[in-house]
Amino acid sequence: MGYEAIPFLKTGNGLHFVYHEWGGSLTTTLKAAAGFTMTINIRICHDNETMYYFKNKTAIITGSTSGIGKGVAEALHAQGACVMLSGRDTEKGKSICDQLGSNARFLAGDVKQPGYNKRLVEEAIQSFGSLDMVVMSAGQLGIGKIDQLSLEDWHDTIATNLNAVFYLFKYAIPHLRKAKGSVVIMGSVAALHAFPGHPAYTASKGALPALVRQMALDYSPDIRINLVSPAQVVTPLLTDSIRAFENPEDILDETSRKLPMKRLGTVDDIAHTVLHLLSENAGWITGSNFVVDGGFLAT
């Protein structure tokens, strides 16, 4: 475990330091030799652990009842953020809120509906007073070749993976501008590589890099917007996705062996990237697509 004091605000009487420790806080007041009081906070971090300053910041995370969205929500909350969770499963959402404890809220609904996205923003503002970050992680596969795919599945997949990004960002813009906020959208290597029986998914994810570039151009420097494009990450969505392959029982083991990193991705692999992009450490990054794929596209 490491200890470090991080200067946050210079005052007339000295330096005010900020501390944050996975949901706790500690302030220490020292008397300097010159006679003035210096208030410091000591930030505690475990070895090999990156700390970000998200205390008193609010994030909306869609798709947060499972997989990557859930992992991102837990990581943000652990680093001090207030989190507004979104998903269709009320029981799972409430269970995650109970586990997180304070500064976590859940609103059940379907991101395909514009009105739900508007309510999500309103609920975040009402609950926490501001909106600083948005992570859009809700996703749908729509498995089936074009001649097998129903019109309903096509439209639902496009609506979940693409239209919902438009809806939530549209309603969040005024609040994100005020906060000089940051947005991370969950893309996929499916935008850059075809997979069997995933036409709706690849089409919807393929649109996101262009949309993110446009959003970044239109709303910088007030809001930063970036895309994270994972490959095969161990989540329920991946389990559903392999049904489209001829050898679903073997495809994940084969993929692990073929990847340069020799393993599938984890939720933590993606959450670390997302938190970095949301943080001030990424203050000069916008409009970019970060492929997190264990070397998949290099094979």
C-alpha positions in Angstrom: 0.0 0.0 0.0 1.4 3.4 -0.9 0.7 6.8 0.5 0.9 10.1 -1.3 -0.4 13.6 -0.7 -1.6 15.3 -3.9 -1.7 19.2 -4.0 -5.2 20.3 -5.2 -5.7 23.9 -4.2 -3.2 26.6 -3.4 -4.6 29.0 -0.7 -3.3 32.1 0.9 -2.3 30.1 4.0 -0.5 27.3 2.2 -1.6 24.2 0.3 -4.8 22.3 0.6 -4.4 18.7 -0.4 -7.1 16.3 -1.5 -7.5 12.8 -0.2 -9.7 10.0 -1.5 -9.7 6.4 -0.5 -12.3 4.0 -2.0 -15.3 5.6 -0.4 -13.6 7.2 2.7 -11.8 10.4 3.5 -9.3 11.8 6.0 -8.1 15.3 6.6 -5.0 16.1 8.6 -4.1 19.6 9.8 -0.5 20.4 10.3 1.2 23.5 11.8 3.9 24.7 9.6 7.1 26.2 11.0 6.1 29.7 9.8 3.0 29.5 12.0 0.3 29.0 9.4 -2.0 26.0 9.3 -1.7 23.5 6.4 -4.6 21.2 5.8 -3.6 18.0 3.9 -5.4 15.0 2.8 -3.5 11.8 2.3 -4.5 9.7 -0.6 -4.0 6.0 -0.1 -3.5 3.7 -3.0 -2.6 0.0 -3.2 0.4 -1.2 -5.1 -0.1 -1.3 -8.9 -3.3 0.7 -8.5 -4.1 3.9 -10.3 -6.1 6.5 -8.4 -8.3 9.1 -10.0 -10.1 12.0 -8.4 -13.9 11.6 -9.0 -15.1 12.7 -5.6 -18.3 14.8 -5.8 -18.6 14.0 -9.5 -21.6 12.3 -11.0 -21.7 9.7 -13.7 -24.5 8.1 -15.6 -23.7 4.5 -16.7 -26.0 2.7 -19.1 -26.0 -1.1 -19.3 -24.8 -1.1 -15.7 -26.6 -4.2 -14.5 -24.0 -6.6 -16.0 -20.7 -6.9 -17.9 -18.6 -3.9 -18.7 -21.2 -1.4 -17.6 -21.5 -2.9 -14.2 -17.7 -3.0 -13.8 -17.3 0.6 -14.8 -20.0 1.7 -12.4 -18.3 -0.2 -9.5 -14.9 1.2 -10.4 -16.2 4.8 -10.6 -18.1 4.5 -7.3 -15.0 3.0 -5.6 -13.1 6.1 -6.6 -15.6 8.5 -5.2 -18.1 9.2 -7.9 -21.8 9.3 -7.5 -23.3 6.8 -9.9 -26.7 6.8 -11.7 -27.2 3.3 -12.9 -29.3 2.3 -15.9 -30.7 -1.0 -17.1 -33.9 -3.0 -17.8 -33.6 -5.5 -14.9 -35.0 -3.8 -11.8 -34.0 -6.5 -9.4 -30.3 -6.5 -10.6 -30.2 -2.8 -10.5 -31.5 -2.5 -7.0 -29.1 -5.3 -5.9 -26.1 -3.4 -7.3 -27.2 -0.2 -5.6 -27.5 -2.0 -2.3 -24.0 -3.4 -2.7 -22.5 0.0 -3.5 -24.3 1.7 -0.7 -24.4 5.5 -0.6 -24.2 7.7 -3.7 -25.7 5.1 -6.0 -29.1 5.3 -7.7 -30.9 3.1 -10.2 -33.6 3.9 -12.8 -35.0 1.0 -14.7 -35.9 1.5 -18.3 -35.1 1.0 -22.0 -32.4 3.2 -23.6 -34.2 2.7 -27.0 -36.8 5.1 -25.7 -36.0 8.8 -25.9 -38.1 9.7 -22.9 -36.3 7.3 -20.7 -32.9 8.9 -21.5 -34.4 12.3 -20.6 -35.6 11.0 -17.3 -32.2 9.4 -16.6 -30.5 12.8 -16.9 -33.2 14.4 -14.8 -32.9 11.8 -12.1 -29.1 12.2 -11.9 -29.4 15.9 -11.5 -32.2 15.6 -8.9 -30.3 13.0 -6.9 -26.8 14.4 -7.1 -27.0 18.0 -8.3 -24.7 17.7 -11.4 -23.7 15.6 -14.3 -20.0 15.3 -15.0 -19.6 12.0 -16.9 -21.6 9.7 -19.1 -20.6 6.1 -20.0 -22.8 4.5 -22.6 -22.4 0.7 -22.3 -25.9 -0.7 -23.1 -25.6 -3.1 -26.0 -27.6 -5.6 -28.1 -26.4 -8.2 -30.5 -29.2 -8.9 -33.0 -27.7 -12.2 -34.0 -28.5 -13.7 -37.4 -27.5 -13.2 -41.1 -29.6 -10.7 -42.9 -31.9 -13.3 -44.5 -32.5 -14.7 -41.0 -32.7 -11.5 -39.0 -36.2 -10.1 -38.2 -37.0 -6.5 -38.9 -37.7 -6.1 -35.2 -34.3 -7.4 -34.2 -32.6 -5.1 -36.8 -34.4 -2.0 -35.5 -34.0 -2.9 -31.9 -30.2 -3.4 -32.3 -29.7 -0.2 -34.1 -31.8 1.7 -31.6 -29.9 0.3 -28.6 -26.4 0.6 -29.9 -26.7 3.8 -31.9 -29.9 5.8 -31.4 -29.6 5.6 -27.6 -26.2 7.3 -27.9 -27.9 10.2 -29.7 -30.7 10.4 -27.2 -28.7 10.4 -24.0 -26.0 12.7 -25.2 -28.7 15.2 -26.5 -30.3 15.5 -23.1 -27.0 15.5 -21.2 -25.3 18.2 -23.2 -26.4 21.3 -21.1 -25.2 19.7 -17.9 -22.0 18.3 -19.4 -21.2 21.7 -20.8 -21.6 23.3 -17.4 -19.4 20.7 -15.8 -16.8 20.6 -18.6 -17.6 16.9 -18.6 -16.5 13.8 -20.4 -18.2 11.0 -22.3 -17.1 7.5 -23.1 -19.1 5.3 -25.5 -18.6 1.6 -25.7 -17.9 0.5 -29.2 -16.5 -2.8 -30.5 -13.8 -4.2 -32.8 -16.9 -5.3 -34.7 -16.6 -1.8 -36.3 -13.3 -2.9 -37.8 -13.7 -6.7 -38.2 -16.6 -8.8 -39.5 -18.0 -11.7 -37.4 -20.4 -14.4 -38.5 -24.1 -13.6 -38.2 -23.7 -10.1 -36.6 -24.9 -7.6 -39.4 -27.0 -5.4 -37.1 -24.3 -5.3 -34.4 -21.4 -4.5 -36.8 -23.5 -1.9 -38.6 -24.5 -0.1 -35.4 -21.0 -0.3 -33.8 -19.5 0.7 -37.2 -21.3 4.0 -37.1 -19.9 5.0 -33.7 -16.4 6.1 -34.6 -17.8 8.6 -37.1 -20.4 9.8 -34.7 -17.8 10.2 -31.9 -15.5 12.3 -34.2 -18.5 14.5 -35.1 -19.5 14.9 -31.5 -16.0 15.8 -30.4 -15.7 18.4 -33.2 -19.0 20.0 -32.4 -18.7 20.1 -28.6 -15.0 20.6 -27.7 -13.5 22.1 -25.7 -16.5 22.0 -23.3 -17.1 18.3 -23.5 -14.7 15.5 -24.3 -16.1 12.4 -26.1 -14.2 9.2 -26.7 -14.9 5.6 -27.9 -13.6 2.4 -26.3 -13.7 -0.6 -28.6 -13.1 -3.9 -26.9 -12.6 -7.3 -28.5 -13.5 -10.6 -26.7 -14.2 -9.6 -23.1 -15.7 -12.2 -20.7 -19.2 -10.9 -20.2 -22.8 -12.3 -20.7 -22.8 -10.5 -24.1 -19.8 -12.6 -25.3 -21.5 -15.8 -24.2 -24.6 -14.8 -26.3 -22.4 -13.8 -29.2 -20.6 -17.1 -29.7 -24.0 -18.7 -30.5 -23.5 -17.3 -34.0 -20.4 -19.4 -34.6 -20.2 -22.9 -36.0 -18.2 -24.1 -33.1 -19.5 -22.2 -30.0 -18.1 -24.7 -27.6 -14.5 -24.2 -28.8 -14.4 -20.7 -30.2 -13.3 -19.0 -26.9 -10.5 -21.4 -26.3 -9.3 -21.0 -29.9 -9.5 -17.2 -29.6 -7.5 -17.2 -26.4 -4.7 -19.2 -28.0 -4.7 -17.0 -31.1 -4.6 -13.6 -29.3 -1.1 -12.2 -28.9 -1.9 -11.7 -25.2 -3.0 -15.3 -24.9 -6.1 -14.6 -22.9 -9.6 -13.1 -23.2 -10.2 -9.6 -21.9 -11.7 -8.9 -18.5 -14.1 -6.2 -17.4 -11.3 -4.6 -15.4 -9.2 -4.3 -18.6 -11.9 -2.1 -20.1 -12.8 -0.3 -16.9 -9.3 0.9 -16.4 -9.3 2.4 -19.9 -12.7 4.1 -19.3 -11.7 5.7 -16.0 -8.5 7.0 -17.6 -10.5 8.7 -20.4 -13.0 10.2 -18.0 -10.3 11.6 -15.8 -8.3 14.8 -16.0 -5.3 12.7 -17.0 -6.9 12.5 -20.4 -7.6 16.2 -20.6 -6.2 16.6 -24.1 -7.9 13.5 -25.6 -11.2 13.7 -27.5 -12.7 12.2 -30.7 -10.5 9.1 -30.4 -11.3 5.4 -30.7 -9.3 3.3 -28.2 -9.1 -0.4 -29.3 -8.6 -2.6 -26.3 -8.4 -6.1 -27.9 -5.4 -8.1 -26.6 -3.9 -7.7 -30.0 -6.9 -9.2 -31.9 -6.7 -6.8 -34.8 -3.0 -7.6 -35.2 -3.7 -11.3 -36.0 
